[in-house]
Amino acid sequence: MEQRPVGELYGAMVEREPRRPRRRVLVVVGEPEIRRLLQAVLAEAGFSVDVAGSGENALQQAWLLEPEAVVLDLTLPDMSGLNLCRELRATSPVPILIVSSIAAVQTKVQALNLGADDYVTIPFDIEEFLARLRAVIRRASSAPSTVLVAGELQLNQATGQVLRGGQELRLTPIEYQLLRYLMANAGRVISYSELIRTGWGMQWGGNRTTLRVFVAQLRRKIEPDPDHPTYIHTVARIGYRFETAG
């Protein structure tokens, strides 16, 4: 199939597919022209599209909007797209499709190893791009639920539901992200800074004092005895460790 440059994206939108339920996609591209073109292509294809021009803004929107997929360029004004890919994957199972003019095999391998689901090189064919995007979304939606279990706690990463002894817990988004990350890394000491990035992203909306407040709130919700925690253990001057034998 003949490839067409990004500048010819509009010309590729000739045949429209039947309308499907609108899936939310976050486009993270630093170059304004490419960002606008991808937004137009995706909207024409029936997607609900949000855009971000920087890594910091992308992390904020990914947390607030919970898109069904992220289309990510590797060249951003404030941070490496590879680092953003790592940050997104650390806090969410959202499918990530890389679009980049970088064709080096080592860059593609690094992106996939950091959690990207697919990689498309610019220039690309629009039909192939849309097919790959739909494929990563389809694989994510059809994958079996990943449930983290510790004692009476169950956290379903697909639905976001958290149960304790069969009863659903109401967690704030930050509490959920902290608990999910701790449970996924059970037995490992997680530093304060790592947990702050998990809860608040690269915008650094939190600090150690804020983190301690949220951990205390989380303990009150999940621990049989918050004053003598069995799940979330404090490691002095370092961070926290989650134990599964709660």
Sine and cosine of phi, psi and omega as CSV:
sin_phi,cos_phi,sin_psi,cos_psi,sin_omega,cos_omega
0.00,0.00,0.74,-0.67,-0.05,-1.00
-0.94,0.35,0.72,-0.69,0.03,-1.00
-1.00,0.09,0.57,-0.82,0.06,-1.00
-0.85,-0.52,0.63,-0.78,-0.02,-1.00
-0.91,0.42,0.34,-0.94,-0.02,-1.00
-0.85,0.52,-0.54,0.84,0.00,-1.00
-0.90,0.44,-0.24,0.97,0.00,-1.00
-0.96,-0.29,0.37,0.93,-0.06,-1.00
-0.86,0.51,-0.67,0.74,-0.07,-1.00
-0.88,0.47,-0.59,0.81,-0.01,-1.00
-0.93,0.38,-0.30,0.95,-0.03,-1.00
-0.99,0.12,-0.22,0.98,-0.08,-1.00
-1.00,-0.02,0.97,0.22,-0.06,-1.00
-0.97,-0.24,-0.81,0.58,-0.03,-1.00
-0.99,-0.14,0.77,-0.64,0.01,-1.00
-0.99,-0.15,0.69,-0.72,0.09,-1.00
-0.99,0.13,0.35,-0.94,0.06,-1.00
-0.84,0.55,0.59,-0.81,-0.03,-1.00
-0.89,0.46,0.69,-0.72,0.04,-1.00
-0.84,-0.54,0.21,-0.98,0.08,-1.00
-0.82,0.57,0.70,-0.72,-0.07,-1.00
-0.95,0.30,0.88,-0.47,0.04,-1.00
-0.99,-0.13,0.63,-0.78,-0.09,-1.00
-1.00,0.06,0.82,-0.58,-0.02,-1.00
-0.82,-0.58,0.71,-0.71,0.08,-1.00
-0.98,-0.21,0.87,-0.50,0.02,-1.00
-0.99,-0.15,0.87,-0.49,-0.03,-1.00
-0.90,-0.44,0.99,-0.14,-0.07,-1.00
-0.65,-0.76,0.75,-0.67,-0.02,-1.00
-0.97,0.23,-0.58,0.81,-0.04,-1.00
-0.98,0.22,0.89,-0.45,-0.09,-1.00
-0.84,0.54,-0.65,0.76,-0.05,-1.00
-0.90,0.43,-0.74,0.68,0.01,-1.00
-0.91,0.42,-0.62,0.78,0.02,-1.00
-0.86,0.50,-0.72,0.70,0.00,-1.00
-0.91,0.41,-0.65,0.76,-0.01,-1.00
-0.91,0.42,-0.70,0.72,0.03,-1.00
-0.90,0.43,-0.62,0.79,0.04,-1.00
-0.87,0.49,-0.68,0.73,0.00,-1.00
-0.92,0.40,-0.69,0.73,0.01,-1.00
-0.87,0.49,-0.73,0.69,-0.04,-1.00
-0.93,0.36,-0.64,0.77,0.04,-1.00
-0.90,0.44,-0.66,0.75,0.03,-1.00
-0.89,0.45,-0.52,0.85,-0.01,-1.00
-0.99,0.14,-0.02,1.00,0.09,-1.00
0.98,-0.18,0.20,0.98,0.02,-1.00
-1.00,-0.01,0.46,-0.89,0.21,-0.98
-1.00,0.01,0.85,-0.52,-0.21,-0.98
-0.89,-0.45,0.77,-0.64,0.19,-0.98
-0.90,-0.44,0.49,-0.87,-0.06,-1.00
-0.79,-0.62,0.46,-0.89,0.09,-1.00
-0.60,-0.80,0.66,-0.75,-0.02,-1.00
-0.97,-0.24,0.04,1.00,-0.01,-1.00
-0.56,-0.83,0.31,-0.95,0.01,-1.00
-0.91,0.40,-0.66,0.75,-0.02,-1.00
-0.88,0.47,-0.72,0.70,0.02,-1.00
-0.90,0.43,-0.59,0.80,0.01,-1.00
-0.89,0.45,-0.68,0.74,0.01,-1.00
-0.90,0.44,-0.64,0.77,0.03,-1.00
-0.89,0.45,-0.73,0.69,-0.04,-1.00
-0.94,0.35,-0.62,0.78,0.02,-1.00
-0.88,0.48,-0.61,0.79,0.00,-1.00
-0.95,0.30,-0.67,0.74,-0.08,-1.00
-0.98,0.20,-0.63,0.78,-0.17,-0.99
-0.99,-0.12,-0.37,0.93,-0.02,-1.00
0.76,0.65,0.89,0.45,0.00,-1.00
-0.92,0.40,0.32,-0.95,0.03,-1.00
-1.00,0.07,-0.20,0.98,0.08,-1.00
-0.29,-0.96,0.43,-0.90,0.08,-1.00
-0.84,-0.54,0.80,-0.60,0.14,-0.99
-0.99,-0.17,0.89,-0.45,-0.23,-0.97
-0.82,-0.57,0.83,-0.56,0.16,-0.99
-1.00,0.05,0.50,-0.86,-0.03,-1.00
-1.00,0.06,-0.22,0.98,-0.03,-1.00
-0.97,-0.25,0.97,-0.23,-0.02,-1.00
-0.84,-0.55,0.43,-0.90,-0.10,-1.00
-0.96,0.30,-0.39,0.92,-0.14,-0.99
-0.90,-0.43,-0.22,0.98,-0.02,-1.00
-0.27,-0.96,0.26,-0.97,0.05,-1.00
-0.95,0.32,0.69,-0.73,0.08,-1.00
-0.88,0.47,-0.49,0.87,0.06,-1.00
-0.92,0.40,-0.66,0.75,0.05,-1.00
-0.91,0.41,-0.62,0.79,0.04,-1.00
-0.90,0.43,-0.65,0.76,0.06,-1.00
-0.85,0.53,-0.70,0.72,0.03,-1.00
-0.89,0.46,-0.69,0.73,0.00,-1.00
-0.89,0.45,-0.71,0.71,0.00,-1.00
-0.89,0.46,-0.69,0.72,-0.05,-1.00
-0.93,0.36,-0.46,0.89,0.00,-1.00
-0.94,0.35,-0.40,0.92,-0.10,-0.99
-0.88,-0.48,-0.07,1.00,-0.09,-1.00
-0.39,-0.92,0.55,-0.84,0.09,-1.00
-1.00,0.05,0.20,0.98,-0.07,-1.00
-0.82,0.57,0.71,-0.70,0.06,-1.00
-0.89,0.46,0.67,-0.74,-0.03,-1.00
-0.85,-0.53,0.86,-0.51,0.07,-1.00
-0.94,-0.35,0.90,-0.44,0.01,-1.00
-0.99,0.14,0.72,-0.69,0.19,-0.98
-0.84,-0.55,0.85,-0.52,-0.12,-0.99
-0.43,-0.90,0.51,-0.86,0.10,-1.00
-0.99,0.16,-0.12,0.99,0.02,-1.00
-0.98,0.17,0.91,-0.42,-0.07,-1.00
-0.98,-0.21,0.02,1.00,-0.05,-1.00
-0.88,0.47,0.74,-0.68,-0.04,-1.00
-0.87,0.50,-0.64,0.77,-0.04,-1.00
-0.90,0.44,-0.54,0.84,0.04,-1.00
-0.94,0.34,-0.66,0.75,0.04,-1.00
-0.88,0.47,-0.71,0.71,0.00,-1.00
-0.89,0.46,-0.67,0.74,0.00,-1.00
-0.89,0.45,-0.68,0.73,0.01,-1.00
-0.89,0.46,-0.69,0.72,0.00,-1.00
-0.92,0.39,-0.60,0.80,0.03,-1.00
-0.93,0.37,-0.45,0.90,0.01,-1.00
-0.99,0.11,-0.07,1.00,0.09,-1.00
0.85,-0.53,-0.05,1.00,0.05,-1.00
-0.90,0.44,0.56,-0.83,-0.02,-1.00
-1.00,-0.03,-0.42,0.91,0.03,-1.00
-0.32,-0.95,0.23,-0.97,-0.09,-1.00
-0.60,-0.80,0.84,-0.54,0.02,-1.00
-0.88,-0.48,0.76,-0.65,-0.03,-1.00
-1.00,-0.05,0.72,-0.69,0.10,-0.99
-0.99,0.13,0.74,-0.68,0.05,1.00
-0.98,0.21,0.44,-0.90,-0.02,-1.00
-0.66,-0.75,0.28,-0.96,0.08,-1.00
-0.99,0.12,0.74,-0.68,-0.10,-1.00
-0.89,0.45,-0.68,0.74,-0.02,-1.00
-0.89,0.46,-0.62,0.78,0.03,-1.00
-0.93,0.38,-0.67,0.74,0.03,-1.00
-0.85,0.53,-0.75,0.67,0.00,-1.00
-0.90,0.43,-0.62,0.78,0.02,-1.00
-0.90,0.43,-0.65,0.76,0.02,-1.00
-0.92,0.38,-0.63,0.78,0.03,-1.00
-0.89,0.45,-0.73,0.68,0.02,-1.00
-0.89,0.46,-0.56,0.83,-0.02,-1.00
-0.92,0.39,-0.68,0.74,-0.02,-1.00
-0.93,0.36,-0.57,0.82,0.05,-1.00
-0.93,0.37,-0.66,0.75,-0.01,-1.00
-0.90,0.44,-0.68,0.73,0.01,-1.00
-0.89,0.45,-0.65,0.76,-0.01,-1.00
-0.92,0.38,-0.66,0.75,-0.06,-1.00
-0.97,0.26,-0.42,0.91,-0.01,-1.00
-1.00,-0.07,-0.15,0.99,-0.01,-1.00
-0.93,0.37,0.57,-0.82,0.04,-1.00
-0.89,0.45,0.51,-0.86,-0.01,-1.00
-0.87,0.50,0.72,-0.70,0.06,-1.00
-0.99,-0.11,0.94,-0.34,-0.07,-1.00
-0.94,-0.33,0.83,-0.56,0.09,-1.00
-1.00,-0.04,0.73,-0.68,-0.08,-1.00
-0.79,-0.62,0.70,-0.71,0.10,-1.00
-0.51,-0.86,0.93,-0.35,-0.03,-1.00
0.84,0.55,-0.84,-0.55,0.01,-1.00
-1.00,0.07,-0.04,1.00,-0.04,-1.00
-1.00,0.01,0.66,-0.75,0.13,-0.99
-0.70,-0.71,0.77,-0.63,0.03,-1.00
-0.82,-0.57,0.90,-0.44,0.00,-1.00
-1.00,-0.06,0.94,-0.34,-0.06,-1.00
-0.95,0.31,-0.33,0.94,0.01,-1.00
-0.99,0.17,-0.63,0.78,-0.06,-1.00
-0.97,-0.22,-0.30,0.95,-0.05,-1.00
0.99,0.16,0.12,0.99,-0.03,-1.00
-0.99,0.13,0.68,-0.73,0.05,-1.00
-0.84,-0.54,0.80,-0.61,-0.01,-1.00
-0.87,-0.49,0.58,-0.82,0.15,-0.99
-0.78,-0.63,0.92,-0.39,-0.05,-1.00
0.86,0.50,0.54,0.84,0.01,-1.00
1.00,0.07,-0.13,0.99,0.00,-1.00
-0.99,-0.17,0.74,-0.67,-0.03,-1.00
-0.95,0.31,0.69,-0.72,0.05,-1.00
-0.98,-0.18,0.62,-0.79,0.07,-1.00
-0.99,-0.13,0.95,-0.31,-0.01,-1.00
-0.93,-0.37,0.54,-0.84,0.13,-0.99
-0.95,0.30,0.30,-0.95,0.03,-1.00
-0.82,0.57,-0.65,0.76,-0.01,-1.00
-0.94,0.33,-0.66,0.75,0.06,-1.00
-0.85,0.52,-0.68,0.74,0.01,-1.00
-0.89,0.46,-0.72,0.69,-0.02,-1.00
-0.89,0.46,-0.66,0.75,0.01,-1.00
-0.90,0.44,-0.72,0.69,-0.01,-1.00
-0.91,0.42,-0.69,0.72,-0.01,-1.00
-0.86,0.50,-0.69,0.72,-0.04,-1.00
-0.93,0.36,-0.66,0.75,0.03,-1.00
-0.89,0.45,-0.71,0.70,-0.02,-1.00
-0.92,0.40,-0.62,0.79,0.00,-1.00
-0.93,0.37,-0.37,0.93,0.00,-1.00
-0.89,-0.45,0.58,0.82,-0.05,-1.00
-0.81,0.58,0.68,-0.74,0.02,-1.00
1.00,0.01,-0.25,0.97,-0.01,-1.00
-0.98,-0.18,0.64,-0.77,0.07,-1.00
-0.97,0.23,0.85,-0.52,0.00,-1.00
-0.97,-0.23,0.82,-0.57,-0.05,-1.00
-0.94,0.34,0.34,-0.94,0.06,-1.00
-0.83,0.56,-0.74,0.68,-0.07,-1.00
-0.90,0.44,-0.61,0.79,0.01,-1.00
-0.91,0.42,-0.66,0.75,0.02,-1.00
-0.94,0.34,-0.57,0.82,0.05,-1.00
-0.89,0.45,-0.69,0.72,0.05,-1.00
-0.88,0.47,-0.60,0.80,0.01,-1.00
-0.91,0.42,-0.69,0.72,-0.07,-1.00
-0.98,0.18,-0.59,0.81,-0.12,-0.99
-0.86,-0.51,-0.09,1.00,0.04,-1.00
0.96,0.28,-0.20,-0.98,-0.08,-1.00
-0.95,0.32,-0.23,0.97,0.01,-1.00
-0.96,0.27,-0.11,0.99,0.06,-1.00
0.80,0.60,0.79,0.61,0.04,-1.00
-0.98,0.20,-0.05,1.00,-0.02,-1.00
-0.79,-0.62,0.26,-0.97,0.10,-1.00
-0.65,-0.76,-0.07,-1.00,-0.07,-1.00
-0.88,0.47,-0.62,0.78,0.01,-1.00
-0.90,0.43,-0.72,0.70,0.04,-1.00
-0.88,0.47,-0.67,0.75,0.01,-1.00
-0.87,0.49,-0.70,0.71,0.00,-1.00
-0.87,0.48,-0.60,0.80,0.02,-1.00
-0.89,0.45,-0.71,0.70,-0.02,-1.00
-0.93,0.37,-0.61,0.79,0.05,-1.00
-0.91,0.43,-0.63,0.77,0.04,-1.00
-0.89,0.46,-0.67,0.74,0.04,-1.00
-0.89,0.45,-0.67,0.74,0.00,-1.00
-0.90,0.43,-0.67,0.75,0.03,-1.00
-0.87,0.49,-0.64,0.77,0.00,-1.00
-0.89,0.45,-0.43,0.90,-0.04,-1.00
-1.00,-0.01,-0.51,0.86,-0.12,-0.99
-0.94,-0.34,-0.37,0.93,-0.11,-0.99
-1.00,0.04,0.68,-0.73,0.13,-0.99
-0.86,0.51,-0.61,0.79,0.05,-1.00
-0.70,-0.72,0.99,-0.12,-0.07,-1.00
-0.84,0.55,-0.47,0.88,0.00,-1.00
-0.97,0.24,-0.33,0.94,0.05,-1.00
-0.75,-0.66,0.96,0.29,-0.14,-0.99
-0.89,0.45,0.62,-0.79,0.08,-1.00
-0.95,-0.30,-0.32,0.95,-0.01,-1.00
-0.99,-0.15,-0.87,0.49,-0.09,-1.00
-0.99,-0.14,0.94,-0.34,-0.04,-1.00
-0.97,-0.25,0.68,-0.73,0.06,-1.00
-0.99,0.13,0.75,-0.66,0.12,-0.99
-0.95,-0.32,0.95,-0.30,-0.17,-0.98
-0.78,0.63,0.76,-0.64,0.08,-1.00
0.91,0.41,0.12,0.99,-0.02,-1.00
-0.84,-0.54,-0.84,0.54,-0.06,-1.00
0.20,-0.98,-0.74,-0.67,-0.06,-1.00
-0.67,-0.74,0.41,-0.91,0.07,-1.00
-0.73,-0.68,0.73,-0.69,0.01,-1.00
-0.99,-0.16,0.76,-0.65,0.03,-1.00
-0.94,-0.35,0.68,-0.74,-0.07,-1.00
-1.00,0.08,-0.21,0.98,-0.07,-1.00
-1.00,0.04,0.74,0.68,-0.02,-1.00
-0.97,0.25,0.00,0.00,0.00,0.00
